[in-house]
Amino acid sequence: MGNLKTKELTQIGYADNKQRSLAVNMIAKHFKHYSKTEAINLLTGIRQQPDAHLNNAITGKIAETFISKIHEPVSASYELKDQHGPLNIFGEENIEPSAIKQMELALKLPVSIRGALMPDAHNGYGLPIGGVLAVKNAVIPYGVGMDIGCRMALSIIDADERFLKRYTHQIKQAINDHTHFGIDGGLSESQYHEVLDSPVFNQTTLLKKLHGKAIKQLGSSGSGNHFVEFGLMAFYEDNALNLPPKQYFALLSHSGSRGLGANIARHYTQIAMDTCKLPREAQPLAWLNLDTEAGQEYWLSMNLAGDYAKACHDRIHANLLKALGLKALSQVENHHNFAWKDTLPDGTEAIIHRKGATPAHAGELGIIPGSMATPAYLVMGKGNGDALQSASHGAGRATSRKEARENITGSAMKKMLTDAGVTLIGGSLDENPSAYKNIETVMAAQQQLIEVQGKFYPRIVRMDNE
């Protein structure tokens, strides 16, 4: 049997190092003749019914770690700290004061360690969008957000503007036929991805119920600022992908975990609020301790939602490239609504929430979009500890959706797109380019955090027509 990987153990609920170490050692010593599937089934059974294994000389030690976690207080009340923890703000002059206040409030939680605000930050629910928060052994569902695992995916294609001009009609047809946007529904053609076979779907009652929705919505995109777009990519010299610095055709998508992630978020946010009592202004920041059953379930479900979001992008890109007879030279992708187990610069282990922020560890690639009419940036992280190894996840909204609708007419938006050389399929006034901060200003405010590798210029964009 091949070695069980950390990610595989995490997916079945082995959430801490002690459990994973016990599991790996037990399998290697007593069940080395097992296949990987048999080993995972055994470990899953121990987690699901630890009582049945308590008196077993071999499996009892692992069972004990789950028993102790389940028998914890159902509900507890907490007070906020008098002073907020350390906070670093990037591009503060373009961040609304209410978003900063939200971040300062989050840093008064007893579990908070430190935080950072990215230059695209704006007001959100719970944590601000663009907020990065490190906490001790806990996860805040609204610190991750409703769209768990919302992410970017970029395929670089060995073609250029000539392909775009020659096959404009076919590109529009493909993007119409092979994408779906909106809260409900999915693609007309049945989709498959190995994530649908994940044993994690059988781990909780909620996930079992959501499996059918996940099947139906695979390969589709949400509403709001989610998009699928074709455009042109220009690389800088000596880029991290080692691609010649010439023009490429490219496909860029932005979407998340659909109904699966939204239902997980709602379910565990309610549990967190019911069991973690905070002062009223901080109640949306209720957390789940990772040493509790609910905390383990959320962590398991969150990771599955992240894998599912990736699967949706995989299908979008595979379907579109196949329809156009194209192949990707290289692909880059990243989450920006998620929580990770990570180590702070001082060596402290923490859970880092990035709600609308891009992971930017040293050498890590990510994508930061602007708007439907402005460039997206391919970037490489510098591992800046003050930013908790993060960067912005986009340009960030400059106005509310209501203000965006009131501030521009359909004809003015159409002219703006025409001037930018962009064809829009669907879309709404909510997402017009003027509703967003200036992406160049945002990028200039985070030069300490990332190094630009190339720029993507949107040309044919599809979004939800809300």
C-alpha positions in Angstrom: 0.0 0.0 0.0 1.2 3.5 -0.8 1.7 6.0 2.0 -1.4 7.8 3.2 -1.0 11.5 2.5 -1.8 14.3 5.0 -4.5 15.6 2.7 -6.2 12.2 2.5 -6.2 11.9 6.3 -7.5 15.4 6.7 -10.3 14.7 4.3 -11.6 11.8 6.4 -11.5 13.8 9.6 -8.0 13.3 11.0 -7.6 17.0 11.7 -4.5 17.2 13.9 -1.0 15.9 13.8 -1.4 13.5 16.6 -4.3 11.7 14.9 -2.6 11.5 11.6 0.6 10.2 13.2 -1.3 7.5 15.1 -3.1 6.5 11.9 0.0 6.2 9.7 1.9 4.2 12.4 -1.1 1.9 13.0 -1.6 1.1 9.4 2.1 0.6 8.8 2.5 -1.7 11.7 -0.7 -3.7 11.8 -2.5 -3.3 8.4 0.3 -3.0 5.8 -1.4 -5.7 3.7 -4.4 -3.4 3.3 -5.0 -1.5 0.1 -5.3 2.3 0.4 -9.1 2.1 0.1 -9.3 -0.5 2.9 -7.1 1.6 5.1 -9.2 4.7 4.5 -12.4 2.7 5.2 -11.0 1.4 8.5 -9.8 4.9 9.6 -13.2 6.4 8.6 -15.0 3.7 10.7 -12.9 4.6 13.8 -13.7 8.2 13.4 -17.5 7.6 12.9 -17.9 5.1 15.7 -15.0 5.6 18.2 -17.0 4.0 21.0 -16.9 0.6 19.2 -13.0 0.7 19.1 -12.2 2.0 22.6 -11.4 -1.4 24.0 -9.4 -2.6 21.0 -5.7 -2.9 21.7 -4.8 -1.7 18.2 -7.4 0.9 17.3 -8.2 2.2 20.8 -5.6 4.9 20.9 -7.0 6.6 17.8 -10.6 6.2 19.0 -9.7 7.9 22.3 -8.7 11.1 20.4 -12.2 11.3 18.9 -14.1 10.5 22.1 -12.4 13.2 24.0 -13.3 15.8 21.3 -17.0 14.9 21.3 -17.6 15.2 25.0 -17.1 19.0 25.3 -19.4 21.8 26.4 -22.3 22.4 24.0 -22.3 26.2 24.5 -20.0 28.8 26.0 -19.9 32.6 26.3 -16.9 34.8 25.6 -15.9 38.4 26.2 -13.8 40.4 23.8 -10.3 41.6 24.6 -10.0 45.3 25.5 -7.4 46.0 22.8 -7.3 44.5 19.3 -4.3 42.4 18.3 -1.6 43.4 15.8 -3.0 44.6 12.4 -1.1 45.5 9.3 -2.9 47.5 6.6 -1.8 47.8 3.0 -3.2 50.6 0.9 -5.0 52.1 3.9 -5.8 55.4 2.1 -8.2 53.6 -0.2 -9.9 51.4 2.4 -13.1 52.5 4.0 -12.9 53.1 7.8 -15.8 50.6 8.4 -13.7 47.7 6.9 -10.8 48.6 9.3 -13.2 48.7 12.2 -14.5 45.3 11.3 -11.0 43.9 11.2 -10.1 45.5 14.6 -13.2 43.9 16.1 -12.2 40.5 14.8 -8.8 41.0 16.4 -10.5 41.4 19.8 -11.7 37.8 19.7 -10.0 35.7 22.4 -8.8 33.2 19.7 -7.3 35.9 17.5 -3.5 36.2 17.1 -2.9 38.8 14.4 -4.4 40.1 11.1 -3.9 42.0 7.9 -6.0 44.0 5.5 -5.3 43.8 1.7 -5.5 47.0 -0.5 -8.7 45.8 -2.1 -10.5 45.5 1.3 -14.1 46.6 1.8 -16.9 46.0 4.2 -18.2 42.5 4.5 -20.2 40.3 6.8 -18.1 38.9 9.7 -14.7 39.6 8.4 -14.3 42.3 5.8 -13.6 41.2 2.2 -9.8 41.4 1.9 -9.3 40.5 5.5 -6.7 38.0 6.7 -7.0 36.6 10.2 -4.8 34.2 12.2 -6.5 32.4 15.1 -5.6 29.6 17.6 -7.0 26.2 16.9 -10.4 27.4 15.6 -12.2 28.2 12.4 -14.7 31.1 11.9 -17.3 30.1 9.2 -17.9 33.7 8.3 -14.1 34.3 8.3 -14.1 31.9 5.3 -17.3 33.2 3.8 -20.4 31.9 2.1 -18.7 30.9 -1.1 -16.2 28.4 0.3 -13.2 27.8 -2.0 -14.0 30.7 -4.4 -11.0 30.7 -6.6 -9.3 31.7 -9.8 -8.1 29.5 -12.6 -6.0 30.5 -15.7 -5.1 28.4 -18.7 -2.4 29.7 -21.0 -2.9 28.5 -24.6 -0.4 28.3 -27.5 -2.3 30.7 -29.7 -2.5 34.5 -30.0 -4.7 37.4 -31.2 -5.0 35.9 -34.7 -6.9 33.0 -33.2 -9.2 35.3 -31.3 -10.0 37.4 -34.4 -10.4 34.4 -36.7 -12.6 32.4 -34.4 -14.5 35.0 -32.5 -17.9 33.5 -33.4 -16.8 30.0 -32.4 -15.4 31.3 -29.1 -18.7 33.0 -28.3 -20.6 29.9 -29.2 -18.4 27.7 -27.0 -18.7 30.0 -24.0 -22.5 30.1 -24.4 -22.7 26.3 -24.8 -20.3 25.2 -22.1 -20.9 27.6 -19.2 -23.8 28.2 -16.9 -24.3 31.1 -14.5 -26.7 31.8 -11.6 -27.6 30.5 -8.2 -29.7 27.6 -9.5 -29.2 25.0 -12.2 -26.2 23.6 -14.0 -24.9 22.5 -17.4 -27.3 20.7 -19.7 -24.7 18.0 -20.4 -23.9 15.7 -17.5 -20.5 16.3 -16.0 -18.1 14.0 -14.1 -15.1 14.6 -11.9 -13.4 12.3 -9.4 -14.3 14.6 -6.5 -17.9 13.3 -6.8 -16.6 9.9 -5.7 -15.0 11.4 -2.5 -15.8 9.3 0.6 -16.2 12.6 2.4 -19.6 12.9 0.9 -20.6 10.0 3.2 -19.1 11.5 6.4 -22.0 13.7 7.5 -25.7 13.8 7.0 -25.5 17.3 5.5 -22.9 16.2 2.9 -25.0 13.2 1.9 -27.9 15.5 1.3 -25.8 17.8 -0.8 -24.3 15.2 -3.1 -27.1 15.4 -5.6 -26.8 19.2 -5.9 -23.0 18.9 -6.3 -23.5 16.4 -9.2 -26.1 18.8 -10.9 -24.0 22.0 -10.5 -20.6 20.6 -11.4 -18.9 22.8 -14.0 -21.2 25.7 -13.5 -20.6 29.2 -12.0 -22.4 31.4 -9.5 -23.8 34.9 -9.8 -22.3 38.3 -8.8 -18.7 38.8 -9.8 -18.1 35.3 -11.1 -17.0 35.1 -14.7 -15.5 33.0 -17.5 -13.5 35.0 -20.0 -11.1 34.6 -23.0 -8.4 37.1 -23.5 -4.7 37.8 -24.3 -1.8 37.1 -21.9 1.4 39.0 -21.9 4.3 37.6 -19.9 7.3 39.5 -18.4 10.9 38.4 -19.0 12.1 35.6 -16.7 8.6 34.7 -15.5 8.0 31.8 -13.1 6.4 29.7 -15.8 9.5 29.9 -18.0 7.3 30.9 -20.9 8.8 33.1 -23.7 7.6 36.7 -23.1 5.3 36.9 -26.1 1.5 37.2 -26.5 -0.7 34.1 -25.7 -4.4 33.4 -25.9 -5.7 32.5 -22.4 -8.8 31.4 -20.5 -9.6 32.9 -17.1 -12.4 31.8 -14.7 -13.6 33.0 -11.3 -16.1 30.9 -9.4 -16.6 28.9 -6.2 -18.2 25.9 -4.6 -21.8 26.7 -5.7 -24.7 25.4 -3.5 -22.5 22.9 -1.8 -20.3 25.6 -0.2 -23.2 27.9 0.6 -25.2 25.2 2.4 -22.1 24.2 4.4 -21.5 27.8 5.3 -25.0 28.4 6.5 -25.2 25.2 8.5 -22.0 25.6 10.4 -22.4 29.3 10.9 -25.6 28.6 12.8 -23.9 26.0 14.9 -21.1 28.4 15.6 -23.5 31.1 16.7 -25.5 28.7 18.8 -22.4 27.4 20.7 -20.1 30.4 20.7 -21.9 33.3 22.4 -20.3 36.6 21.8 -21.3 40.3 22.3 -23.9 41.2 19.7 -21.6 43.2 17.4 -19.2 40.3 17.2 -21.7 37.4 16.9 -21.1 36.9 13.2 -17.5 36.1 14.1 -18.5 33.0 16.2 -16.0 30.2 15.8 -15.8 26.4 16.0 -13.0 25.0 18.1 -11.2 22.4 16.0 -11.1 20.0 18.9 -14.9 19.6 18.7 -16.9 17.4 16.5 -18.6 20.4 14.8 -15.2 22.0 14.2 -13.9 18.8 12.6 -17.0 18.4 10.5 -16.7 21.9 9.2 -13.0 21.5 8.4 -13.7 18.3 6.6 -16.6 19.9 4.7 -14.7 23.1 3.9 -11.9 21.1 2.3 -14.4 19.1 0.3 -16.0 22.3 -0.9 -12.6 23.6 -1.9 -11.9 20.5 -3.9 -15.3 20.8 -5.5 -14.7 24.4 -6.5 -11.5 23.3 -8.2 -13.4 20.5 -9.9 -15.9 23.1 -11.3 -13.0 25.1 -12.8 -11.4 21.9 -14.1 -14.6 21.1 -16.0 -15.1 24.6 -17.3 -11.6 24.7 -18.8 -11.6 21.2 -20.1 -15.0 21.7 -21.8 -14.1 25.0 -23.5 -10.6 24.0 -24.6 -12.0 20.7 -26.1 -14.8 22.6 -27.9 -12.3 24.9 -29.5 -9.7 22.2 -30.2 -7.1 23.8 -27.9 -4.7 22.6 -25.3 -3.3 24.4 -22.3 0.5 25.1 -22.2 0.3 25.9 -18.5 -2.3 26.4 -15.8 -2.4 28.4 -12.6 -5.1 28.5 -9.9 -5.7 29.6 -6.3 -8.3 29.8 -3.6 -9.3 33.1 -2.0 -12.1 32.2 0.4 -10.7 29.6 2.7 -8.9 28.7 5.9 -5.5 27.0 6.1 -3.4 25.5 8.8 -0.1 27.5 8.6 2.8 28.7 10.6 3.4 32.4 11.4 6.8 34.0 10.9 7.5 33.5 14.6 6.8 29.8 14.4 3.3 29.9 16.0 0.9 27.4 14.5 -2.3 29.1 13.4 -5.4 28.8 11.3 -5.2 31.6 8.7 -8.5 32.8 7.2 -8.3 34.6 3.9 -11.7 36.1 3.1 -11.1 37.6 -0.3 -7.3 37.4 -0.2 -4.8 35.4 -2.3 -2.2 33.1 -0.6 1.2 34.6 -1.4 3.9 32.4 0.2 7.3 32.9 -1.2 7.3 31.5 -4.8 3.5 30.8 -4.8 1.6 31.8 -7.9 -1.7 33.4 -7.9 -4.1 35.5 -10.0 -5.5 38.9 -9.1 -8.3 40.1 -11.5 -9.4 43.7 -12.0 -12.8 44.1 -13.6 -14.4 43.0 -16.9 -12.6 45.9 -18.7 -9.2 45.9 -16.9 -6.3 43.5 -16.7 -5.9 40.6 -14.4 -2.4 40.0 -13.0 -0.4 36.7 -12.7 1.7 37.2 -9.5 4.2 35.3 -7.4 4.2 35.7 -3.7 7.1 37.2 -1.7 6.0 35.5 1.6 5.6 38.8 3.5 5.0 37.9 7.1 3.4 41.3 7.9 0.7 40.4 5.4 0.4 36.9 6.7 1.8 35.7 3.4 -1.2 37.1 1.5 -2.2 39.6 -1.2 -5.4 41.1 -2.6 -7.9 38.9 -4.4 -8.9 41.5 -7.0 -9.5 45.3 -7.4 -12.1 45.3 -4.7 -15.5 47.0 -4.8 -15.5 50.8 -4.7 -19.3 51.1 -4.5 -22.2 48.9 -3.3 -24.3 47.0 -5.9 -27.1 49.5 -5.5 -24.8 52.5 -6.1 -23.3 50.7 -9.1 -26.7 50.3 -10.7 -27.6 54.0 -10.0 -24.3 55.5 -11.2 -24.2 54.3 -14.8 -26.6 53.6 -17.7 -26.5 50.6 -19.9 -25.3 52.7 -22.9 -22.5 54.2 -20.8 -21.4 50.8 -19.7 -21.5 49.5 -23.3 -19.3 52.4 -24.4 -16.8 51.7 -21.6 -16.5 48.0 -22.7 -16.2 48.9 -26.4 -13.4 51.4 -25.6 -11.6 48.5 -23.7 -12.1 46.1 -26.6 -14.3 43.8 -24.5 -17.4 41.9 -25.7 -19.7 41.1 -22.8 -22.2 38.1 -22.7 -24.7 38.6 -19.9 -23.4 40.7 -17.1 -25.2 43.4 -15.2 -24.8 47.1 -14.2 -23.8 45.8 -10.7 -20.5 44.6 -12.1 -19.7 47.6 -14.4 -16.0 48.5 -14.2 -16.5 51.8 -12.4 -17.9 49.8 -9.4 -14.4 48.6 -8.7 -11.3 50.3 -7.3 -8.5 51.1 -9.8 -6.6 47.8 -10.1 -3.3 49.7 -10.9 -3.6 51.5 -7.5 -4.3 48.3 -5.7 -1.3 46.6 -7.4 1.0 49.5 -6.5 0.0 49.2 -2.8 1.2 45.6 -2.6 4.6 45.6 -4.2 6.0 44.3 -0.9 3.7 41.3 -1.2 3.9 40.0 -4.7 5.9 40.2 -7.9 4.0 40.5 -11.2 4.7 37.8 -13.8 2.3 38.8 -16.5 -1.0 40.5 -17.4 -4.2 39.1 -18.8 -6.4 41.4 -20.9 -10.1 40.3 -21.1 -11.7 40.2 -24.6 -14.8 38.0 -24.5 -16.4 37.9 -21.0 -19.4 35.9 -19.8 -21.1 36.7 -16.5 -24.5 36.1 -14.9 -27.3 38.3 -16.4 -28.9 39.1 -13.0 
